[in-house]
């Protein structure tokens, strides 16, 4: 397998005029991209940057960012895209944690270089993606270039991507999901990526589809909900071949609506985390399949999964991170990467995500998974939606409490619901309280791979 930084060079050698990156103002061919990579590689050399020096890129996702990342890897540097879209405080925190030797901002021709340039202190040939993971604390996930290439290439194979595919990048390239799943997975097969002007991604999506005929799109659930509310966007996406949804749990009702509006589109649910490179599992959405709640499908070929004694999903993959940067330290990643997700592995080998470890309810030492209670409640014909949380209890620590939204026109009795649950759950899992509400309170219990 050729190195990641040779993607553009390899395609340019046989199809130099094929579009690599398309923006509202220009089309960058693979020849153009390779020339830009070569120029920046030489520029990094002239600046005195050596293997292991750290480069921070603070540019919007686009041709320059892609070229800079690949050039930094070709020069064997440690590179991170630190987006200003994070917000001032988060941006500064990530910059402080990374401690770059060279920073490239909006004035691309004037890199900011530390003087005097210190000896290299980073890991040569690596990319750093920033995530809060399950900690709520920014940390840099360090991925070897070879690991990123493996994940992008394997993902492209599973998604059946070809040189004819064109993907619109609506997520920030500072995230692993966007850079690996969208950008690199398409470039490794000679496809094209389109980058609209942020932040107007919905109009940009419609415009790009109409003029360039996008065939693949990757979104997070909140974006999917937004695009389904605009008829002009739905019309523009009629020829979409592949739609992938990841980054967090996506409600079945939203997936069903998307499939109804885009009947000829192959919809895939994806699961992963930056620490795994990021892709771990994927499955094709089947509207008529039953019991798909939390089901994320089979691991990628070459990826192994298992569930720990505590119920946490562990992943062993060729694309695992080398480690993480946190609080000024580099912490090595264990062989089996902890995901922070509660999971079950079906007899078929499919992975089912049950929630986050931190959402687990511990009732007097007994572990209760909220998703199992929610599934039981949703199976009642008079329950439209359900959410279960841990409620403090003076003796047991926590007990399950449920919020339910009734089906319109179908009144529901709380006492009848408790009896209904008792027939389907263990006694300790039956909600102690059930509140009938007009809408479910927001609570993100999904996985994170951004």
LUMTOR-34796 format. One line per 2 residues: number of its first residue (from 1); their letters; for each residue x, y, z of C-alpha. Coordinates in steps of 0.2 Angstrom, whole numbers, plus 5000, padded with zeros to 4 digits. Each point is the difference from the previous one (the first is absolute). Example, Ala and Ser with C-alpha at 12.3 -4.5 7.8 and 13.67 -1.06 7.14 Angstrom:
// residues 2
1) AS) 5062 4978 5039; 5006 5017 4997
// end
This chain:
// residues 450
1) XX) 5000 5000 5000; 5007 5017 4995
3) XX) 5003 5013 5014; 4985 5012 5003
5) XX) 5009 5015 4994; 5002 4992 4983
7) XX) 4981 4999 4997; 5000 5015 4988
9) XX) 5017 4995 4992; 4993 4983 4995
11) XX) 4984 5006 4993; 5008 5015 4991
13) XX) 5012 4987 4991; 4986 4992 4991
15) XX) 4985 5013 5000; 5008 5017 5003
17) XX) 4985 5010 4994; 4987 4991 5011
19) XX) 4992 5011 5013; 5007 4998 5018
21) XX) 4992 5014 5009; 4986 5011 4994
23) XX) 4996 5017 5008; 4987 5013 4995
25) XX) 5014 5010 4991; 5012 4987 4993
27) XX) 5003 4982 4996; 5016 4993 5006
29) XX) 5006 4985 4990; 5011 4986 5006
31) XX) 5015 5008 4991; 4996 5017 5009
33) XX) 4999 4991 5017; 5016 4991 4997
35) XX) 5009 5016 4995; 4994 5009 5015
37) XX) 5005 4985 5012; 5017 5000 4992
39) XX) 5002 5019 5002; 4995 5000 5018
41) XX) 5012 4985 5003; 5014 5011 4994
43) XX) 4994 5015 5010; 5000 4990 5016
45) XX) 5018 4994 4996; 5005 5018 4997
47) XX) 4993 5005 5016; 5011 4988 5009
49) XX) 4986 4988 5006; 5007 4983 5002
51) XX) 4992 4983 5004; 4990 5001 5016
53) XX) 4997 5019 5000; 4982 5005 5003
55) XX) 4989 5010 4988; 4983 5007 5004
57) XX) 4989 5005 4985; 4986 5013 5005
59) XX) 4991 5001 4983; 4982 4995 4994
61) XX) 4999 4983 4992; 5005 5002 4982
63) XX) 5014 4996 4987; 5013 5010 5010
65) XX) 4996 4990 5016; 5001 4983 4991
67) XX) 5016 5004 4991; 5008 5007 5016
69) XX) 4995 4984 5010; 5007 4988 4986
71) XX) 5016 5011 4998; 5003 5000 5019
73) XX) 4999 4981 5000; 5012 4999 4985
75) XX) 5012 5010 5010; 4997 4988 5014
77) XX) 4994 5014 5012; 4986 4999 5013
79) XX) 4985 5009 4994; 4983 5006 5007
81) XX) 4986 5010 4993; 4994 5011 5014
83) XX) 4984 5008 4994; 4996 5018 5006
85) XX) 4982 4994 4999; 5003 4992 5016
87) XX) 4998 5017 5009; 5013 5011 5007
89) XX) 5002 4990 5017; 5001 4983 4992
91) XX) 5011 5006 4986; 5013 5007 5012
93) XX) 4999 4984 5011; 5003 4989 4986
95) XX) 5014 5011 4994; 5008 5000 5017
97) XX) 4999 4981 5002; 5007 4997 4983
99) XX) 5014 5013 5002; 5004 5002 4981
101) XX) 5017 5005 4993; 4992 5007 4985
103) XX) 4982 5007 4998; 4992 5004 4983
105) XX) 4984 5011 5001; 4990 5010 4987
107) XX) 5016 5008 4994; 5006 4984 4992
109) XX) 5016 5008 4993; 5006 5006 5017
111) XX) 5001 4985 5012; 5004 5004 5018
113) XX) 5016 4991 5005; 5007 4999 5017
115) XX) 5017 5008 5002; 5012 4993 5003
117) XX) 4993 4984 4994; 5001 4987 5013
119) XX) 5005 4982 4997; 4986 4989 4994
121) XX) 4989 4993 5015; 4985 4993 4991
123) XX) 4997 4983 4992; 5006 4999 4981
125) XX) 4987 4997 4987; 4984 5002 5011
127) XX) 4983 5009 5000; 4992 5007 5015
129) XX) 4981 5001 5002; 4992 5009 5014
131) XX) 4986 4992 5010; 4992 5001 5017
133) XX) 4995 4982 4999; 4991 4995 5016
135) XX) 5010 5011 5011; 4994 5017 4995
137) XX) 5018 5005 5000; 5009 5004 4983
139) XX) 5013 4988 4996; 5010 4996 4984
141) XX) 4999 4983 4992; 5016 4996 4991
143) XX) 4998 4989 4985; 5015 4993 4990
145) XX) 4998 5005 4981; 5000 4981 4996
147) XX) 4985 4997 5012; 4990 5014 4992
149) XX) 5004 4993 4982; 4994 4982 5006
151) XX) 4984 5007 5007; 4996 5011 4985
153) XX) 5004 4986 4988; 4990 4987 5009
155) XX) 4986 5011 5003; 5000 5005 4981
157) XX) 4999 4981 4996; 4985 4997 5012
159) XX) 4991 5015 4993; 5004 4995 4982
161) XX) 5007 5017 4996; 5007 5002 4982
163) XX) 5009 5014 4990; 4983 5005 4994
165) XX) 4994 5005 5017; 4999 5018 5005
167) XX) 4997 5004 5018; 4995 5017 5008
169) XX) 5009 5004 5016; 4988 5008 5012
171) XX) 5010 4996 5016; 5015 5009 5006
173) XX) 5016 4992 4994; 5008 5002 5017
175) XX) 4989 4985 5005; 5006 4982 4997
177) XX) 4983 4996 4993; 5001 5013 4986
179) XX) 5019 4998 4996; 5001 4981 4999
181) XX) 4982 4994 4996; 4996 5014 4988
183) XX) 5016 5007 4993; 5013 4987 5000
185) XX) 4988 4985 4997; 4995 5009 4983
187) XX) 5018 5005 4995; 5007 4983 5003
189) XX) 4989 4994 4986; 5002 5015 4988
191) XX) 4983 5007 5005; 4996 5019 5002
193) XX) 4995 5010 5016; 4991 5016 4999
195) XX) 5001 5013 5013; 4987 5014 5001
197) XX) 5003 5017 5009; 4996 4997 5018
199) XX) 4989 5003 5010; 4986 5000 4987
201) XX) 5001 4981 4997; 4982 4996 4996
203) XX) 4999 5013 4985; 5018 4994 4995
205) XX) 4994 4982 5000; 4986 5004 4988
207) XX) 5011 5010 4989; 5014 4987 4999
209) XX) 4988 4986 4997; 4991 5009 4986
211) XX) 5016 5006 4991; 5012 4986 5004
213) XX) 4989 4985 5003; 5006 4994 5017
215) XX) 4998 4981 5003; 5005 4998 5019
217) XX) 4996 5010 5015; 5005 4998 5018
219) XX) 4990 5009 5014; 4997 4999 5019
221) XX) 4982 4998 5005; 4997 5019 5004
223) XX) 5005 5004 4982; 4989 4986 4993
225) XX) 4985 5007 5009; 5004 5018 4993
227) XX) 5002 4994 4982; 4984 4990 5000
229) XX) 4990 5016 5004; 5005 5009 4984
231) XX) 4991 4994 4985; 5013 5008 4988
233) XX) 5014 4990 5008; 4990 4983 4999
235) XX) 4997 5004 4982; 5019 5003 4997
237) XX) 5004 4983 5008; 4989 4989 4990
239) XX) 5015 4992 4991; 5010 4998 5016
241) XX) 5007 4982 5000; 5006 4999 5018
243) XX) 4995 5009 5016; 5010 4996 5016
245) XX) 4994 5005 5017; 5012 5000 5015
247) XX) 5007 5010 5014; 4986 4996 5012
249) XX) 4984 4989 5001; 4987 5004 4987
251) XX) 4982 4997 5004; 4992 4986 4989
253) XX) 4986 5012 4996; 5012 5012 4992
255) XX) 5008 4987 4990; 4983 4993 4994
257) XX) 4996 5018 4995; 5016 5002 4990
259) XX) 4998 4983 4991; 4982 5005 4996
261) XX) 5006 5017 4992; 5015 4992 4992
263) XX) 4994 4982 4995; 5014 4996 4988
265) XX) 5014 5005 5012; 5010 4987 5010
267) XX) 5000 5006 5018; 5013 4994 5011
269) XX) 5002 5002 5019; 5018 5002 5005
271) XX) 5008 4998 5017; 5018 5005 5006
273) XX) 5011 5011 5010; 5015 5010 4996
275) XX) 5011 4988 5011; 4996 4986 4988
277) XX) 5004 5010 4985; 4984 5003 4999
279) XX) 4989 4987 4992; 4996 4984 5009
281) XX) 4983 4994 4994; 4987 5003 4987
283) XX) 4984 4993 4995; 4987 5003 4986
285) XX) 4984 5008 5006; 4985 4988 4996
287) XX) 4984 5009 5003; 4990 4984 5003
289) XX) 5012 4991 5011; 4995 4998 5018
291) XX) 5009 5004 5016; 5013 5012 4992
293) XX) 5002 5010 5016; 5018 5004 5003
295) XX) 5006 4987 4987; 5015 5007 4991
297) XX) 5005 4984 4990; 5015 4990 4997
299) XX) 5018 5006 5003; 5011 5004 4985
301) XX) 5010 4986 4994; 5015 4998 5011
303) XX) 4992 5009 5015; 4997 4990 5015
305) XX) 4987 5004 5014; 4996 4993 5017
307) XX) 4990 5005 5015; 5009 5002 5017
309) XX) 4993 4993 5017; 4993 5017 5003
311) XX) 4991 5000 4984; 5011 5012 4990
313) XX) 5004 4998 4982; 5018 4997 4997
315) XX) 5008 5001 4982; 5016 4993 4993
317) XX) 5004 5008 4983; 5015 5003 4988
319) XX) 4995 5018 5000; 5000 5003 5019
321) XX) 5008 5016 5007; 5018 4999 5006
323) XX) 4994 5010 5015; 4993 5017 5006
325) XX) 5006 5017 5005; 4993 5006 5016
327) XX) 5006 5012 5013; 5016 5001 4992
329) XX) 5004 4981 5000; 4999 4987 4986
331) XX) 4990 4985 5007; 5002 4984 4990
333) XX) 4984 4991 4993; 4997 4983 5007
335) XX) 4999 4985 4987; 4981 4999 5003
337) XX) 4994 5018 4998; 4986 5004 5013
339) XX) 4985 5009 4992; 4990 5006 5015
341) XX) 4985 4991 4993; 4990 4987 5007
343) XX) 4997 4986 4987; 4994 4983 4996
345) XX) 5006 4989 4986; 4986 4990 4991
347) XX) 5002 4982 4995; 5001 5007 4982
349) XX) 5016 5010 5005; 4991 5016 4999
351) XX) 5003 5013 5013; 4986 5008 5010
353) XX) 5004 5016 5009; 4990 5001 5016
355) XX) 5006 5017 5006; 5015 5009 5008
357) XX) 5008 4993 5016; 4996 5016 5009
359) XX) 4981 4997 4996; 5000 4984 5009
361) XX) 4988 4999 5015; 5007 4991 5015
363) XX) 4986 4995 5012; 5007 4993 5016
365) XX) 5015 4993 4990; 4989 4993 4986
367) XX) 5004 5007 4983; 4985 5006 4990
369) XX) 5001 5005 4981; 4988 5014 4997
371) XX) 4998 4995 4981; 4992 4983 5005
373) XX) 4987 5009 5010; 4997 5013 4986
375) XX) 4998 4986 4987; 4987 4991 5011
377) XX) 4990 5016 5002; 5001 5004 4982
379) XX) 4992 4984 4996; 4984 5005 5008
381) XX) 4988 5006 4987; 4995 5016 5009
383) XX) 5018 5005 5003; 5008 5011 4986
385) XX) 5017 5003 5008; 5009 4996 5017
387) XX) 5015 5006 5009; 5007 4992 5016
389) XX) 5012 5008 5012; 5007 4996 5018
391) XX) 4991 5008 5014; 5009 5003 5017
393) XX) 4994 4988 5014; 5005 5002 5018
395) XX) 5003 4981 5003; 5003 4992 4982
397) XX) 5010 5014 4993; 4991 5001 4983
399) XX) 4983 4994 4994; 4993 5001 4982
401) XX) 4988 5014 4996; 4991 5001 4983
403) XX) 4993 5014 4989; 4988 4995 4987
405) XX) 4991 5009 4986; 4983 4992 4996
407) XX) 4994 4996 4983; 4989 5014 4994
409) XX) 4981 4996 5004; 5005 4985 5011
411) XX) 4999 5003 5018; 5012 4990 5011
413) XX) 4998 4995 5018; 5017 5000 5010
415) XX) 4995 4985 5011; 4996 4990 4985
417) XX) 5017 5004 4993; 5009 4995 5015
419) XX) 4991 4983 4999; 5004 4999 4982
421) XX) 5018 5002 5004; 5000 4987 5014
423) XX) 4995 4987 4987; 5015 5004 4990
425) XX) 5014 5006 5012; 5007 4994 5016
427) XX) 4992 5008 5015; 5015 5011 5004
429) XX) 4999 5007 4982; 4982 5006 5001
431) XX) 5000 5019 5001; 4996 5006 5018
433) XX) 4992 5016 4992; 4992 5003 4983
435) XX) 4997 5018 4994; 4989 5003 4985
437) XX) 5007 5015 4991; 4997 5009 4983
439) XX) 5018 4998 4995; 5015 4990 5005
441) XX) 5013 5011 5009; 5017 5000 4990
443) XX) 5013 4988 5006; 5014 4995 4989
445) XX) 5004 4981 5003; 5007 4996 4984
447) XX) 5018 4996 4994; 5013 5013 4995
449) XX) 5011 4998 4985; 5002 5018 4995
// end
